């Protein structure tokens, strides 16, 4: 995806941030819930550089997963995700 397209998509007034996680299992669980409920969504994966020294309880997390939905679907998607997580 071209950087300008990604930037305009992520900051478009037609999309809104629904959920952010650093855990891969939560990423897959959230994607499954949204897919099963029929809500269209997009994700952004932000890769962070690993830290030189391990932060306690971080489990070496280096990726951030963000879920975006249309504003009109936000409340439906939020209730579906909140009830499953």
Secondary structure as GFF3:
##gff-version 3
##sequence-region A 1 85
A	DSSP	alpha_helix	3	10	.	.	.	ID=ss1
A	DSSP	beta_strand	15	21	.	.	.	ID=ss2
A	DSSP	alpha_helix	24	37	.	.	.	ID=ss3
A	DSSP	beta_strand	41	47	.	.	.	ID=ss4
A	DSSP	beta_strand	63	70	.	.	.	ID=ss5
A	DSSP	three_ten_helix	71	73	.	.	.	ID=ss6
A	DSSP	alpha_helix	74	84	.	.	.	ID=ss7
###
